[in-house]
Amino acid sequence: MTPNALNDQRSTFADYFSQVQATPGWDAILQSFARFASIPPASRVLDVGCGPGSLARTLVRAGHTVVGIDSDPLMIDRAQYLAQEERRPEFELGDVRHLRFADSSFDAALATNVLFLVPDPLVGLREMVRVARPGGMVAMLNPSSKMSVAAAEAHAAERGLDGVARVSLVNWGRAAEANRRFSADEARTLFSAAGLAQFESAEKIGPGLALFVRGVRGEER
Ligand SMILES: C[S@@+](CC[C@H](N)C(=O)[O-])C[C@H]1O[C@@H](n2cnc3c(N)ncnc32)[C@H](O)[C@@H]1O
C-alpha cells in the first residue's frame, strides 16, 4: 500500500467516525457513559482514543477541563475542527500505551471503544491509572461478551435502524469479533490488576451489547 493510499484510508476512517459520532444513537451512548463515569464537578479529564472528539465536547459542556488524545493524526485534526465553542477540549496526538502526562495529573481518565482494539489492554489501562490521581475515576466502554455481528444485526432490526446507525453497529460487532469483547468478570480482573478498586459495571445497548466499567485508583499502586 502506498503512503497516499494509507493516508486516504485513514482519512476515510476519520470521516466515517465523525458520521458515527454524529448519530443520535452513539451520541446518547456517550452521554450515558459520561453519566455512568460519575466524574466530580469541574474535573480535569483525559479522554483516551477520543476520535473526532464527541465525548470530550460533552464533558467540556458539563463544566470539565478535557484533554483528548488519539493515535491517529487525522482524528485529532477532525476533533480540532469540530470543537468550535469558546470553551473547548485540548486535542493532541498520543498513544494510550505511552502517555506523556505526569503521574496523578487528571481527576479522571476515560476510554470509549479503544481498549478492546489494543493488543494488551492492561498496558493501556495501567497508563490511564498512572495519570489519574489517587481517588480518581478510571472508566471504559467496550463491546460486551454479548456483542457479535449477529447480535448487532438483530438489535438494528429490532430498533428499525438504517444508514450509518445500522452499518456502524454491525461494523462494531465485526470489530468486536476480530479483536476483543469483555465480560464483567474479565473487566473486574483487569481493573484489579491495574490497581483499581470500587469496581462497578453495567451492560447497555439493547440486550447488553456494550459494557461500561469504572473503578477508583487506590492511594497506593
Ligand atoms: C472505535 S474509535 C472510538 C472513538 C471514540 N472514543 C468513540 O467512542 O466514539 C477508536 C479510536 O481509538 C484510537 N486508538 C486506537 N488505538 C489507540 C492507541 N493505542 N492510543 C490512542 N488511541 C488509539 C483510534 O485512532 C480511534 O480514533
The ligand as an ORCA input file, in Angstrom:
! r2SCAN-3c Opt
* xyz 0 1
  C     -13.575      2.993     17.618
  S     -12.805      4.569     17.705
  C     -13.607      5.258     19.154
  C     -13.595      6.759     19.164
  C     -14.314      7.396     20.376
  N     -13.620      7.111     21.614
  C     -15.745      6.930     20.471
  O     -16.059      6.100     21.298
  O     -16.576      7.427     19.703
  C     -11.239      4.106     18.379
  C     -10.287      5.268     18.456
  O      -9.158      4.857     19.218
  C      -7.991      5.325     18.577
  N      -6.891      4.453     19.007
  C      -6.655      3.171     18.646
  N      -5.555      2.706     19.255
  C      -5.086      3.704     20.043
  C      -3.978      3.843     20.916
  N      -3.107      2.842     21.108
  N      -3.804      5.030     21.566
  C      -4.671      6.058     21.367
  N      -5.729      5.996     20.531
  C      -5.940      4.829     19.882
  C      -8.325      5.252     17.098
  O      -7.490      6.085     16.317
  C      -9.779      5.708     17.102
  O      -9.908      7.105     16.984
*
